[in-house]
Amino acid sequence: MKLTPIQKRAERKNRNQTMVDMNLVSLIDVFTILIFFLLSSAGGVELLPSTKAVKLPESVSEKSPRETVVVVVSGTEILVEGRRIASVTDTLAGQGDLIEPLKAELDLQASRQVIRKENEGQAKAVTLMGDKDIPYQLLRKVMYTAARAGFSDVSFAVRQRGS
């Protein structure tokens, strides 16, 4: 029996459709495991904010950074958690060691309520990211202001020296 062109096309279409039969359940399982792995591994990464304006000093320290309030002191400005607080020239020109805008911001950061009980010890910790070329007088003023705001645990951010 001779088939018409329409019947030939329909037969070819039926033959090709039966070859593709995918099991989506196993594919969904693979993606679920992949998402779970990515979420669980990404949760443990603690990094300090990357600032191009600050060249950190080098050290042989092996200790990883903690999640604390981050104070960045560049050559031109002082930032707390990414917000500009004061300029370096005004701070160095000012009398005394207390930097009023920095103390006000650190007081605000200290007043935030700690949600998890195990983070209570880190509530009064601060990490200073100071440029390696800033004068010691400026660093002393920032440390004095942090101590006056109740931040007694001060850490310095450094770059790990390549071996």
C-alpha positions as a Markdown table, in Angstrom:
| # | Residue | x | y | z |
|---|---|---|---|---|
| 1 | Met | 0.0 | 0.0 | 0.0 |
| 2 | Lys | 1.3 | 3.4 | -1.0 |
| 3 | Leu | 1.3 | 6.1 | 1.7 |
| 4 | Thr | 0.5 | 9.7 | 0.9 |
| 5 | Pro | 3.0 | 12.4 | 1.9 |
| 6 | Ile | 0.9 | 13.4 | 4.9 |
| 7 | Gln | 0.7 | 9.9 | 6.2 |
| 8 | Lys | 4.5 | 9.5 | 5.8 |
| 9 | Arg | 5.1 | 12.7 | 7.7 |
| 10 | Ala | 2.7 | 11.5 | 10.5 |
| 11 | Glu | 4.4 | 8.1 | 10.7 |
| 12 | Arg | 7.9 | 9.8 | 11.0 |
| 13 | Lys | 6.6 | 12.1 | 13.7 |
| 14 | Asn | 5.2 | 9.2 | 15.7 |
| 15 | Arg | 8.5 | 7.3 | 15.4 |
| 16 | Asn | 10.6 | 10.2 | 16.7 |
| 17 | Gln | 8.3 | 11.0 | 19.6 |
| 18 | Thr | 8.6 | 7.5 | 21.2 |
| 19 | Met | 12.5 | 7.8 | 21.4 |
| 20 | Val | 12.4 | 10.8 | 23.9 |
| 21 | Asp | 11.3 | 9.7 | 27.3 |
| 22 | Met | 13.1 | 11.4 | 30.2 |
| 23 | Asn | 12.7 | 10.7 | 33.9 |
| 24 | Leu | 12.5 | 14.1 | 35.6 |
| 25 | Val | 12.4 | 12.8 | 39.1 |
| 26 | Ser | 16.1 | 11.9 | 39.1 |
| 27 | Leu | 17.0 | 15.2 | 37.5 |
| 28 | Ile | 15.1 | 17.1 | 40.3 |
| 29 | Asp | 16.9 | 15.0 | 42.9 |
| 30 | Val | 20.3 | 16.0 | 41.4 |
| 31 | Phe | 19.4 | 19.7 | 41.4 |
| 32 | Thr | 18.1 | 19.5 | 45.0 |
| 33 | Ile | 21.4 | 18.0 | 46.2 |
| 34 | Leu | 23.4 | 20.6 | 44.2 |
| 35 | Ile | 21.4 | 23.5 | 45.7 |
| 36 | Phe | 21.7 | 22.1 | 49.2 |
| 37 | Phe | 25.5 | 21.7 | 48.8 |
| 38 | Leu | 25.9 | 25.2 | 47.5 |
| 39 | Leu | 23.9 | 26.8 | 50.3 |
| 40 | Ser | 25.6 | 24.8 | 53.0 |
| 41 | Ser | 29.1 | 25.5 | 51.8 |
| 42 | Ala | 28.5 | 29.3 | 51.1 |
| 43 | Gly | 27.2 | 29.9 | 54.6 |
| 44 | Gly | 30.6 | 29.4 | 56.3 |
| 45 | Val | 32.5 | 32.1 | 54.3 |
| 46 | Glu | 33.4 | 35.1 | 56.3 |
| 47 | Leu | 35.2 | 37.9 | 54.4 |
| 48 | Leu | 36.0 | 41.4 | 55.1 |
| 49 | Pro | 34.7 | 44.0 | 52.7 |
| 50 | Ser | 37.1 | 44.6 | 49.8 |
| 51 | Thr | 38.2 | 48.2 | 49.6 |
| 52 | Lys | 40.5 | 49.3 | 46.8 |
| 53 | Ala | 41.5 | 52.5 | 48.6 |
| 54 | Val | 43.0 | 50.6 | 51.5 |
| 55 | Lys | 46.3 | 48.8 | 51.2 |
| 56 | Leu | 46.5 | 46.4 | 54.2 |
| 57 | Pro | 49.8 | 45.6 | 55.9 |
| 58 | Glu | 51.1 | 42.1 | 55.4 |
| 59 | Ser | 51.3 | 39.6 | 58.2 |
| 60 | Val | 52.0 | 35.9 | 58.9 |
| 61 | Ser | 48.8 | 35.5 | 60.9 |
| 62 | Glu | 46.7 | 32.4 | 60.3 |
| 63 | Lys | 43.6 | 33.6 | 62.1 |
| 64 | Ser | 40.5 | 34.1 | 59.9 |
| 65 | Pro | 38.3 | 37.2 | 60.3 |
| 66 | Arg | 35.2 | 37.2 | 62.5 |
| 67 | Glu | 31.9 | 39.0 | 61.9 |
| 68 | Thr | 32.3 | 42.3 | 63.7 |
| 69 | Val | 31.8 | 46.0 | 63.2 |
| 70 | Val | 34.3 | 47.0 | 60.5 |
| 71 | Val | 35.9 | 50.4 | 60.6 |
| 72 | Val | 37.8 | 51.3 | 57.4 |
| 73 | Val | 40.5 | 54.0 | 57.6 |
| 74 | Ser | 41.8 | 55.0 | 54.2 |
| 75 | Gly | 44.1 | 57.8 | 53.3 |
| 76 | Thr | 41.2 | 60.3 | 52.9 |
| 77 | Glu | 38.2 | 59.1 | 54.9 |
| 78 | Ile | 36.9 | 56.9 | 57.8 |
| 79 | Leu | 34.0 | 54.5 | 57.1 |
| 80 | Val | 32.0 | 52.3 | 59.4 |
| 81 | Glu | 30.2 | 49.4 | 57.8 |
| 82 | Gly | 30.6 | 51.1 | 54.4 |
| 83 | Arg | 29.2 | 54.5 | 55.4 |
| 84 | Arg | 31.4 | 57.6 | 55.4 |
| 85 | Ile | 31.8 | 59.0 | 58.9 |
| 86 | Ala | 34.6 | 61.6 | 58.8 |
| 87 | Ser | 37.4 | 62.8 | 56.7 |
| 88 | Val | 41.0 | 62.1 | 57.7 |
| 89 | Thr | 42.2 | 65.7 | 57.3 |
| 90 | Asp | 39.5 | 67.0 | 59.7 |
| 91 | Thr | 40.2 | 64.2 | 62.2 |
| 92 | Leu | 44.0 | 64.9 | 62.2 |
| 93 | Ala | 43.4 | 68.7 | 62.5 |
| 94 | Gly | 41.0 | 68.2 | 65.5 |
| 95 | Gln | 42.0 | 68.7 | 69.1 |
| 96 | Gly | 42.0 | 65.7 | 71.4 |
| 97 | Asp | 41.9 | 62.0 | 70.6 |
| 98 | Leu | 38.1 | 61.5 | 70.5 |
| 99 | Ile | 36.5 | 61.5 | 67.0 |
| 100 | Glu | 32.9 | 62.6 | 67.7 |
| 101 | Pro | 31.2 | 61.3 | 64.5 |
| 102 | Leu | 32.9 | 57.9 | 64.8 |
| 103 | Lys | 31.9 | 57.6 | 68.5 |
| 104 | Ala | 28.3 | 58.4 | 67.6 |
| 105 | Glu | 28.2 | 55.8 | 64.9 |
| 106 | Leu | 29.9 | 53.2 | 67.1 |
| 107 | Asp | 27.4 | 53.9 | 69.9 |
| 108 | Leu | 24.6 | 53.3 | 67.4 |
| 109 | Gln | 26.2 | 50.0 | 66.3 |
| 110 | Ala | 26.6 | 49.0 | 70.0 |
| 111 | Ser | 23.0 | 49.7 | 70.7 |
| 112 | Arg | 21.8 | 47.1 | 68.2 |
| 113 | Gln | 20.3 | 44.1 | 69.9 |
| 114 | Val | 22.1 | 40.8 | 69.6 |
| 115 | Ile | 19.8 | 38.1 | 68.2 |
| 116 | Arg | 21.7 | 35.0 | 68.8 |
| 117 | Lys | 23.1 | 34.3 | 72.3 |
| 118 | Glu | 26.4 | 32.9 | 71.0 |
| 119 | Asn | 27.1 | 36.2 | 69.2 |
| 120 | Glu | 26.9 | 38.2 | 72.4 |
| 121 | Gly | 30.6 | 38.1 | 73.0 |
| 122 | Gln | 31.3 | 39.6 | 69.6 |
| 123 | Ala | 28.9 | 42.4 | 70.0 |
| 124 | Lys | 31.6 | 44.7 | 71.4 |
| 125 | Ala | 34.3 | 43.6 | 68.9 |
| 126 | Val | 35.5 | 45.9 | 66.1 |
| 127 | Thr | 37.9 | 45.2 | 63.2 |
| 128 | Leu | 40.0 | 48.0 | 61.9 |
| 129 | Met | 41.0 | 48.0 | 58.3 |
| 130 | Gly | 43.7 | 50.7 | 58.2 |
| 131 | Asp | 45.8 | 51.6 | 55.3 |
| 132 | Lys | 49.4 | 50.7 | 55.8 |
| 133 | Asp | 50.5 | 54.3 | 55.2 |
| 134 | Ile | 48.2 | 56.1 | 57.6 |
| 135 | Pro | 49.9 | 58.0 | 60.5 |
| 136 | Tyr | 50.0 | 56.4 | 63.9 |
| 137 | Gln | 48.3 | 59.5 | 65.4 |
| 138 | Leu | 45.2 | 58.8 | 63.3 |
| 139 | Leu | 45.2 | 55.1 | 64.3 |
| 140 | Arg | 45.5 | 56.0 | 67.9 |
| 141 | Lys | 42.5 | 58.4 | 67.7 |
| 142 | Val | 40.4 | 55.7 | 66.0 |
| 143 | Met | 41.4 | 53.1 | 68.7 |
| 144 | Tyr | 40.7 | 55.6 | 71.5 |
| 145 | Thr | 37.3 | 56.4 | 70.1 |
| 146 | Ala | 36.4 | 52.7 | 69.8 |
| 147 | Ala | 37.4 | 52.1 | 73.4 |
| 148 | Arg | 35.3 | 55.1 | 74.5 |
| 149 | Ala | 32.4 | 53.6 | 72.7 |
| 150 | Gly | 32.7 | 50.4 | 74.6 |
| 151 | Phe | 34.4 | 48.3 | 71.9 |
| 152 | Ser | 37.2 | 46.7 | 73.9 |
| 153 | Asp | 38.0 | 43.8 | 71.5 |
| 154 | Val | 39.9 | 45.5 | 68.6 |
| 155 | Ser | 41.3 | 43.4 | 65.7 |
| 156 | Phe | 43.4 | 44.6 | 62.8 |
| 157 | Ala | 42.8 | 43.4 | 59.3 |
| 158 | Val | 45.9 | 42.3 | 57.5 |
| 159 | Arg | 46.8 | 40.6 | 54.2 |
| 160 | Gln | 48.4 | 37.2 | 54.6 |
| 161 | Arg | 52.0 | 37.2 | 53.4 |
| 162 | Gly | 52.6 | 34.8 | 50.6 |
| 163 | Ser | 55.0 | 32.0 | 51.5 |
